[in-house]
Structures are given as structure tokens and as C-alpha cells.
Amino acid sequence: MTVRTAELLMAIATILMSMGLMWKSTELHITWVPEKGPGSGFWPFWLSTGLLLASLWTLARWFLKQTPESRSLEPYLPREAIYVVGVSVGAIFFLLVSIHIIGIYLGLLFFMLFYVKFVGRHSWPLTLSLTFGVPIFIFCLFEWALTIPLPKAMTEEWFYPIYDLIY
Amino acid sequence: METILIALGGGLLQAFEPLNLTMIIIGCIVGLFVGALPGLGSVNGVAILLPITFLVPPTAAIMFLAAVYYGAMYGGAISSITLGIPGASTAVATVFDGRPLAQKGKADVALTAAAIASFIGGTISVVLFTLFAPPLAEFALRFGPTEEFALMLLAFATFIGLGGDDIPKTIFSILIGLVLATVGLDIISGKPRLIFGDVTGFLHGVNFLVLAIGIYGIGEMLWTIEQTRGEVVVHKVTTSWKSFVANVKTVREYIMTTTLGSILGYFVGTLPAAGATPASLMAYGLAKTFSKDPDSFGKGNVSGVAAPEAANNAASTGSMLPMITLGIPGSPTTAILLGGMIIWGLRPGPLLFTEHPDFVWGLIGSLYVANFFTLILNLAFIPLFVRVLTIPFTILAPCIFVLCVVGGFAPTQTMHDVWLMLLFGIVGYLLRKLNYPVAPAVLAIVLGPLAERSFRQTLLGSQGDPMVFVQSPISAICIALAIMLVSYPLVSRVLKARKAAD
């Protein structure tokens, strides 16, 4: 996909999104409510209208080839970019999914192992020190120092002995 | 003047309290690293680190984050000079002469000049800040909701008029930030708004940190991964005490351009859309214009390093002036600081000076202290910072992603926000590739609730008469300036076209 096509698709997507936001705002009062002032939907409705106009303006500029992007026939996401960015996004996605199932600490462990060893191809000693070091650091900082409990899903019970020690 | 000095003395004493001083020093070190690493700047550092500051009281937290901001401005020069890649956009102008100096084997000269110029810029701007902040805050006490709204309108207009980005895309960015701020319970009626798909996670609104970390943590990291896939070459830096003393003595060569750059940087920094990047570019241009040897610029002139470095440091302090006195952030980083202040239960704006003088003067005092420590740390640890730059991205990136995920979870402690953050990161990356500016969205989501409240309060008070916005002189001036700023790009385009036709 070229940058030119991407700008067109993005403009269309933002137009649809703006219209959706306008429609959603109309679930509330978008006009003046006596003795209460502008209704709850007034502000988001008119902001969404502004979004729609700005998106239409971008679309018009695309048709007139006024933006550098509308004239660019370069690939929007070059092949190498898709690989390197895709791997990162995919890894974060699976990290978030794993947080729901196996909890954040096991999730972080697998995430670091994948990124450092299989993407970075670093040595095993470095990989293992980061794989175990990062979750331990996060635990000490957030759970111990900041007392912010992080989601542990099915591994929650494993932490009971540690809670007894630190709290 | 005497009251200012007494208050400043109190602020300095506060900055020297053990906890605060420790936080300032850690902040300086972290900031230097954050600034030095390509792809990470003050805004990324402050956004990712804000959730961690809940560990300490608000005063220590703001001192830490301000020190990170300061340190990052110093640190940006390190990668600009040794790698030829700006550590942050604010250090772009430093590459022009910093890189040629490094190629000539004079990286130490450039790094010392950058550090000293940053110190001079920081010092001049902090003094200007101390002098301007109290009277401006006193003046701003006259502001009611009408004036507040007009001022915010002016802040957004500066992005359109002076941002230099595509206008409809800038407007889109501002408005999407404002719309996202409306998600959740209505601040006046308490009714739920824009709850997409009845997902309960939207009821608590879209936290500004979720957007900021998404855009500046994940989105920016994806952008940097894509941009810096190739090998980077770090220029060797050899330092010795003797060469350091000799480099310091060359300060006379660039003291004038540094001073001018500092003053220019400070005032440009106070404008919401301008900030450190244009300030440093303008200071570079100014230094070249007034130089006796303009041809040497771009080939390794020390003034070409000193002027932008002084300006970007001065601009970072300048951007704190409207944040502290008016409640309007002067840069994306100060927008996040302002959001942090709201989390800590403080209401940014003129009342801060009267209601929380310890906080304000503590922050001002910390700027003096941070400026001094950053200079010392920077000069002492240059070889260490250069070494850090050789850390492969495949180690740095996952660590930053982990901090983003945990940082996105910490404020509200819901996975909903973490998913939203990933979405914002991906969309922010895709939008950025199409030249949509992202900074206005972050500023808008922070100012959104304040803007809506003042807008609705004003209209409620005037029974729906919009003329109230032009009846107050301050508001009328702000709106007139906003209209002028918005029409400026269009007018200048027409004038250029007419000139070309002639």
C-alpha cells in the first residue's frame, strides 16, 4: 500500500469515526437544557462535528494532491518495517493476552525471553538475566515499594508466601 | 523583589531536603540517559515515569520529573554529537555542527560546549522564570471561567498558527484529544458519555497517561525501531582534565550567542505550540546570522552547538511558566506534568501560588539545583553516557515496552486501560507516518475537562449568550489573538502566492 492510498484510507476512517462519535453524542442532550445550560452531549457533539470537517478537509486536500503524502507513491509500511514493527506489536499483544491467563510475571518472563533471545539473538546469560531480572525489578518496584498489586491471574496463589514476607 | 527572594530561599532550602535532593539527582541522571537515547526524549521519559512517582510526596515527585525534563534536554546533545542522531527532536539543531565536530575528532569540545551552554541557558531561563512567574500568576488571578476558556482557545490556536504542521491534521489532533477527554461521566450532570459498546472500562474516562504512554511510549518506540534498524556508529570521545579545562576556556567564543539563544529560547518556550525544537532551530539561525564566519556553520562551529543547546534548555523552563501560572502547559512534557499535578490533587493555575506556595517555590528552587547537578553529572559521566548509547535496541525496546505496560496499568489498575494504550500506540504510530502531529492531542486531553467546564460555566452564567466571550477584555484579546493565529498560515500563503505571481 502506498502512502497516498494510506492517507485516503485514514481520511475515510476518521470521517466514519467522527460520524460515529456524532451519532453516539446524540444519545444525550446536544442542545440547551433550560436552567442546566448546554446538555451533556453538546460539547462532544460539536467537537465531533469539528473532527468530521477536519477529516473532510484532509480528504479534499488529498483529491487536490495538496499534501506531500497524497503525492507520495512510496510504500506506507515497507516490508522490513512490517516485520520489525509487527513482531513488536505481536509480542506486546501476546503479553497482554498472557496477563489475563497466566498473570503479568510469567507473561513478562516469556515476553523478555522471546524479545531478547529470538528477536535480539543475544547470549543465554544476558537473556536469562533480563528474563528473570525484569519481572523481579517490576515486582519490587510496584508491589513492594508502590504497593500497587499487578494482575497475576492463575498465579496469584504462588505469591501468598511472598506477601507474608513483605507485608 | 524582596518577597520573591525570600520565597526563592525557602524553595532552595526545600530542594536541599534529603529526599528532594535525592530525587533531583536521580531525576537528572535518568533524564540524561533518557535524553541521550535516540527515540526517547523528555516527554517519553516523563510519561513513562509518572506512575512511579506515586511512591513519593507530590513535591518530591514534581522535582524528580522536572529534573528528568531538564536532564533530557542536556542528554539530547550526547547522541546528536556522538551518533549524529538527535536523542530527541529538541536536539536536531545540535547535529548540524555537533556531528562535524565529532567527525573531526573534537567530540569532547562539542560535548563540553553543549553542557556549558545548557547550563547558561538553564540559569538565565530560571532567573527569568523566577522574575516573571509571580506577577503573571497575580495577574491571572483575575481570570474567571470565560478568560480561562479563551486562554485555552489561544493555546490550541498556537498549534494551528505556529505549529508548522498540516492544518486540518493539527485541528484533528486537537479535537480528538478533546473528544477523548469527554469519555466517561459528565463532569456537570454526572451522566455517562461515549461509553462505546457499554464497556464499563470507559466509565472512568480515558486517562491522559494512557494516551501519553500509548503515543510517546509505544508509538514512538515503534517509530524508532522502524527508523533506526541499521547499525549506528558511535564516535569515540577522549576526555582528560587538561582538555576539559582548555574546552571550558573556549566559552568566550560562544558566550554571546549562548546568551541570546537562552533569552530567545525562554520566550519561544512559553508558547504552547513552539517549545524547545523551534527554539533551538531559531537560536541556531540567529547564531549563524550574527556570526563573523557564517560559512563555518554546518562544518563544525562550536557556536552552532552552544546556541541551540542553550535555547532548548531555556525553552524547557519557559514552557513551565504558563503551566504554573495559568494552568496552560507550554509543551507536551508540561502537559503530562500538569496532568500529574491534577492526580496529586493540586489545581494548576494562578491559585497554586497562594494555596500551595511550598510546592511552587520548591519546584522553582529545584530547577536551580537540577541545573547545577545536571552540569556536573553531564561533564563527569560523558564516557558512561556514550557507552549507554551502544546498548542494542533489542534490549532497550522490550524494557521500555514493559515499563509502558506496567505504567499504563498503575494509575487506574485496569487491563482495559492497558489495551487502550496499545491501541493508541499503534494508531499514533500509523497517524504519525501520515504526518498527523500527536503533541496537540496530548495537550488537549489534559486541558479537555478544564476547557469544557469553563465553557459550560460561562454559557450557564450568560444564559446561553455567546457574546460573553468578547465582552470581557482579557477574553476578547485572547480570542482576537487566537483568530489571528489561526488565519496566519492562510494569510501568509495568500501573500506568498501573490508575491510569486508578481
Boltz contact constraints between the chains, C-beta under 6 A:
constraints:
  - contact:
      token1: [A, 7]
      token2: [B, 434]
      max_distance: 6.0
  - contact:
      token1: [A, 10]
      token2: [B, 434]
      max_distance: 6.0
  - contact:
      token1: [A, 24]
      token2: [B, 194]
      max_distance: 6.0
  - contact:
      token1: [A, 32]
      token2: [B, 464]
      max_distance: 6.0
  - contact:
      token1: [A, 37]
      token2: [B, 456]
      max_distance: 6.0
  - contact:
      token1: [A, 37]
      token2: [B, 459]
      max_distance: 6.0
  - contact:
      token1: [A, 37]
      token2: [B, 460]
      max_distance: 6.0
  - contact:
      token1: [A, 38]
      token2: [B, 456]
      max_distance: 6.0
  - contact:
      token1: [A, 38]
      token2: [B, 459]
      max_distance: 6.0
  - contact:
      token1: [A, 40]
      token2: [B, 186]
      max_distance: 6.0
  - contact:
      token1: [A, 40]
      token2: [B, 189]
      max_distance: 6.0
  - contact:
      token1: [A, 40]
      token2: [B, 191]
      max_distance: 6.0
  - contact:
      token1: [A, 40]
      token2: [B, 193]
      max_distance: 6.0
  - contact:
      token1: [A, 43]
      token2: [B, 182]
      max_distance: 6.0
  - contact:
      token1: [A, 43]
      token2: [B, 452]
      max_distance: 6.0
  - contact:
      token1: [A, 44]
      token2: [B, 179]
      max_distance: 6.0
  - contact:
      token1: [A, 44]
      token2: [B, 182]
      max_distance: 6.0
  - contact:
      token1: [A, 47]
      token2: [B, 175]
      max_distance: 6.0
  - contact:
      token1: [A, 47]
      token2: [B, 178]
      max_distance: 6.0
  - contact:
      token1: [A, 47]
      token2: [B, 179]
      max_distance: 6.0
  - contact:
      token1: [A, 50]
      token2: [B, 175]
      max_distance: 6.0
  - contact:
      token1: [A, 51]
      token2: [B, 175]
      max_distance: 6.0
  - contact:
      token1: [A, 54]
      token2: [B, 168]
      max_distance: 6.0
  - contact:
      token1: [A, 54]
      token2: [B, 171]
      max_distance: 6.0
  - contact:
      token1: [A, 54]
      token2: [B, 172]
      max_distance: 6.0
  - contact:
      token1: [A, 57]
      token2: [B, 168]
      max_distance: 6.0
  - contact:
      token1: [A, 58]
      token2: [B, 168]
      max_distance: 6.0
  - contact:
      token1: [A, 69]
      token2: [B, 434]
      max_distance: 6.0
  - contact:
      token1: [A, 69]
      token2: [B, 435]
      max_distance: 6.0
  - contact:
      token1: [A, 81]
      token2: [B, 226]
      max_distance: 6.0
  - contact:
      token1: [A, 84]
      token2: [B, 225]
      max_distance: 6.0
  - contact:
      token1: [A, 85]
      token2: [B, 222]
      max_distance: 6.0
  - contact:
      token1: [A, 85]
      token2: [B, 226]
      max_distance: 6.0
  - contact:
      token1: [A, 92]
      token2: [B, 401]
      max_distance: 6.0
  - contact:
      token1: [A, 92]
      token2: [B, 422]
      max_distance: 6.0
  - contact:
      token1: [A, 112]
      token2: [B, 398]
      max_distance: 6.0
  - contact:
      token1: [A, 115]
      token2: [B, 398]
      max_distance: 6.0
  - contact:
      token1: [A, 119]
      token2: [B, 394]
      max_distance: 6.0
  - contact:
      token1: [A, 120]
      token2: [B, 394]
      max_distance: 6.0
  - contact:
      token1: [A, 134]
      token2: [B, 402]
      max_distance: 6.0
  - contact:
      token1: [A, 138]
      token2: [B, 406]
      max_distance: 6.0
  - contact:
      token1: [A, 145]
      token2: [B, 55]
      max_distance: 6.0
  - contact:
      token1: [A, 146]
      token2: [B, 54]
      max_distance: 6.0
  - contact:
      token1: [A, 146]
      token2: [B, 55]
      max_distance: 6.0
  - contact:
      token1: [A, 148]
      token2: [B, 410]
      max_distance: 6.0
